[in-house]
Amino acid sequence: MRLITLALAAAALTSQAALAAPLMSSEWAKQACTYWNTNSALTTELAEHWATNDKGRGYKIIHMYRTECGENSKVEMTISTKGGKTTCAYAGPVQHAALDFDVDYKMHADTKRWREMGAGEYGPMRAMMFSRLKFEGPKGEAMKVMGPFEQFLLIPGKVAGDDACPK
């Protein structure tokens, strides 16, 4: 009986891994968006100190990708503010090609580094200080919201994704 239970557990893990989309792919980004909307640090803590800097648009854009997969593989998350909450309203292929780095963000790192940040091995301060995370956008603003920013960097550890480059 125990052997059957172990075999079923192994089969479940294998099937989950087979279903995982590539890390930073459009499919993965949609799952990351869903995760964002369940994380209170991202939905409530960001609303006051981060989301108000949107030049009146009502949203901010985040572009992200894995360095070795190239900038053409980047995905977008659109973060909207309504009712005092920041929610992920869209995630997938880039819809806003031009970013305004006074309010929007572009981030990339090697897969190894996304995995380390996702595992909580280090947070945003260390990632930026040692150039493990390449970052464009309002850095001063990011410095004010290190707790929620750390929660964002944990997403690659919370949302399954394989190491194949997105197509």
C-alpha positions in Angstrom: 0.0 0.0 0.0 2.8 2.4 0.9 4.5 1.7 -2.4 1.3 2.5 -4.3 1.0 5.8 -2.4 4.5 6.8 -3.2 4.1 5.9 -6.9 0.9 8.0 -7.1 2.6 10.9 -5.4 5.5 10.7 -7.8 3.1 10.6 -10.7 1.3 13.7 -9.5 4.6 15.6 -9.1 5.7 14.5 -12.6 2.4 15.6 -14.2 2.6 19.0 -12.4 6.1 19.5 -13.7 5.0 18.6 -17.2 2.2 21.2 -17.0 4.5 24.0 -15.9 4.9 26.7 -18.5 8.4 28.2 -19.0 9.4 30.7 -16.3 8.5 34.2 -17.6 6.3 32.9 -20.4 2.9 34.4 -21.1 1.3 31.4 -19.6 3.5 31.6 -16.5 2.7 35.4 -16.2 -1.0 34.7 -16.1 -0.5 32.4 -13.1 1.8 35.0 -11.5 -1.0 37.5 -11.9 -3.4 35.2 -10.1 -0.8 34.7 -7.3 -0.3 38.5 -7.1 -4.0 39.0 -6.5 -3.9 36.6 -3.5 -0.9 38.2 -1.8 -1.9 40.8 0.7 1.5 42.5 0.7 1.1 43.1 -3.1 -2.6 44.0 -3.0 -2.7 46.2 0.0 0.8 47.4 1.1 1.6 48.7 -2.3 -1.6 50.7 -2.7 -0.5 53.6 -0.5 3.2 54.0 -1.3 3.7 52.7 -4.8 0.5 52.8 -6.9 -0.2 56.5 -6.5 2.8 57.2 -8.8 1.1 56.4 -12.1 0.8 59.8 -13.8 -3.0 59.6 -13.4 -3.2 56.5 -15.7 -4.7 54.2 -13.0 -2.1 51.5 -13.7 1.6 50.7 -13.7 3.5 48.4 -16.1 6.1 45.8 -15.2 8.1 44.1 -18.0 10.3 41.2 -17.0 12.3 38.5 -18.7 15.1 36.0 -18.2 18.4 37.5 -19.5 19.6 34.4 -21.4 16.2 34.1 -23.2 16.6 37.7 -24.6 14.6 40.8 -24.3 12.2 39.6 -27.0 10.9 37.0 -24.5 9.7 39.6 -22.0 6.2 39.5 -20.6 4.1 42.3 -19.1 2.1 42.7 -15.9 -0.4 45.6 -15.7 -1.0 46.6 -12.1 -4.1 48.6 -11.6 -5.3 50.5 -8.5 -8.9 50.5 -7.5 -10.6 50.8 -4.1 -7.3 51.2 -2.3 -5.9 47.9 -3.7 -3.3 47.1 -6.3 -4.3 44.2 -8.4 -2.9 42.5 -11.4 -5.3 43.3 -14.2 -3.4 41.8 -17.1 -0.4 39.5 -17.6 0.9 38.1 -20.8 2.5 39.3 -24.0 3.7 42.9 -24.0 0.9 45.3 -24.8 2.7 48.5 -23.8 6.0 48.5 -25.8 7.1 51.9 -24.5 7.5 52.2 -20.8 7.7 55.5 -18.8 10.5 54.8 -16.4 9.2 57.5 -14.0 6.4 55.1 -13.1 6.9 51.7 -14.9 9.5 49.0 -14.4 11.6 46.6 -16.5 13.5 43.8 -14.8 15.6 40.9 -15.9 17.9 38.4 -14.4 19.5 35.1 -15.3 17.3 32.1 -14.6 19.6 31.0 -11.8 19.1 34.4 -10.1 15.3 34.4 -10.5 15.3 30.9 -8.9 17.4 32.2 -6.0 15.2 35.2 -5.4 12.1 33.0 -5.8 13.5 30.7 -3.1 14.0 33.7 -0.7 17.8 33.3 -0.7 18.0 37.1 -0.9 15.8 40.0 -1.4 15.6 43.1 -3.7 18.3 45.1 -1.9 21.0 42.5 -2.4 19.7 41.6 -5.9 20.1 45.2 -7.1 23.2 46.0 -5.1 25.1 43.0 -6.6 23.5 43.5 -10.1 21.8 40.1 -9.9 18.6 41.8 -10.9 18.9 44.3 -13.7 16.3 47.0 -13.1 15.0 50.1 -14.8 12.3 52.3 -13.2 11.8 54.6 -10.2 14.5 53.1 -7.9 13.6 55.5 -5.0 10.0 54.4 -5.1 11.1 50.7 -5.1 13.3 51.4 -2.1 10.3 52.6 -0.1 8.4 49.4 -0.7 11.0 46.7 0.0 8.6 44.3 1.8 6.1 44.1 -1.1 9.0 44.2 -3.6 10.5 41.1 -1.9 7.0 39.4 -2.2 7.1 40.1 -5.9 10.6 38.5 -6.2 9.3 35.4 -4.5 6.7 34.8 -7.3 9.2 32.6 -9.3 9.3 30.3 -6.3 5.6 30.3 -5.8 4.5 29.8 -9.4 5.9 26.7 -11.1 7.9 27.3 -14.3 10.4 25.2 -16.2 13.7 26.4 -17.5 13.0 26.3 -21.2 13.1 29.7 -22.8 9.6 31.1 -23.7 8.8 30.8 -27.4 
